[in-house]
């Protein structure tokens, strides 16, 4: 007679195994091509949207499996990728800029399992395919941006306090203020220390010029750099959400780098284009007092820009507002001209600045400047591209700026207006997406890019599954042949162990990667190790003349300490 246990113990085992089988089951159904529809700030996902999606696809003659609402987005599942691509184009045309339509992969879990919140575990980049970026943040660019903004603040403070100055400009990271006399300089320093106390001030004299120099202390520079990292990570998360990627990994690496992994992304070129761009907008008043075409001179207080349509234009240096003040942006078509436009909504600060500058300047022009940081190949004096010792192109960072449009101010503007002068609806869509996702606090450069294709991911899954299967089968054969009936019981427990591992990973929506597969193989080996220890101990007890029941009880009891020790060692490893 073998050991018998109370019925409540068998009921507990059954209560654990049944949900285990249930929540492990979705992993057998795989994934299907899907289209994810995510709303902008001005739209929402509801049953009316689902009806609109269904109607659009039916009118276009595109078959689909099912439409569902998943959190804040809607998803449509298809049988193959061709239907998926056709559906994306049809839905994008039908829904317009109120929604982001992105390619995705959706679990092919039956509806009855979805009702029980049973979902497959997520697969990592190495199993599912996708794209990996390592990005470096230009911290010095963030510091320079802070210094430029502070220079504008210094000018505004001095004008508000009615303190006359000869010049205020930024030179080599130092804000240099020139005054006519020492008394005015002292008055300016006193006011600035009160309003801009984060700066460090030093005074000096150069002939008849009385100089006040302001610099950012090292602690403040560090704060600017840390803020730039956090702001860039927030902006990247927003852009990833616009792309419709499930379970992305965005994490800081060191003090200047950010790792971005996008599992399941099919349009990798689009992902790189959106994540790598650092585009934003800046708005300035046009300098209409000076004629650059006639004088070929750039006066103090102004700056020369290139126009998108050709030619040059002088703009005042004082920034009206930037892309940081944009809370919503949507591409559209102008009713009068028929050209592509972007409708902009500003925050309260931007709206006040817009109203303050446009009110007194009706009839004058205001320019919208497109700013983008790019990495371009460096050329030598002979015009040829420069390469390093490994044959790679040497790149340098350049700021690309151009005036998109410079319309005449017809009325006092507020929180809403539109940008014209764009080349295409695609450019309008990309610009609106970048503005919605938020401007980057500092330029980003992609220094490493790895793409894992879906086919390679499928190969990794197949090889990982094969390794687990081969190891599992070898163990089953060994245990069955060597330990017979006891071995078959161990094999059953081993199979249930694997089912419960998959169920737990699925229940907590954990991400499985290749190291995770190796961990499962290791778990199989350790589970067999425990059984071998127990069975060998039972054999020893039987050889000592104990009854089978006593041998089983003693075998399990005395092997426990060794099993615990082995499993703790495995956990540490």
PyMOL commands that set and color helices and strands:
alter all, ss='L'
color gray80, all
select helices_A, chain A and resi 7-28+47-59+81-98+111-115+125-128+139-160+182-195+218-243+268-276+292-295+323-325+348-359+425-437+454-483+485-507+514-543+548-572
alter helices_A, ss='H'
color red, helices_A
select strands_A, chain A and resi 31-39+66-70+73-77+99-107+122-123+130-137+167-171+174-179+199-206+209-216+249-253+257-263+280-285+302-306+312-316+321-322+326-333+340-346+366-377+395-405+416-419+444-452+511-512
alter strands_A, ss='S'
color yellow, strands_A
deselect
rebuild
show_as cartoon
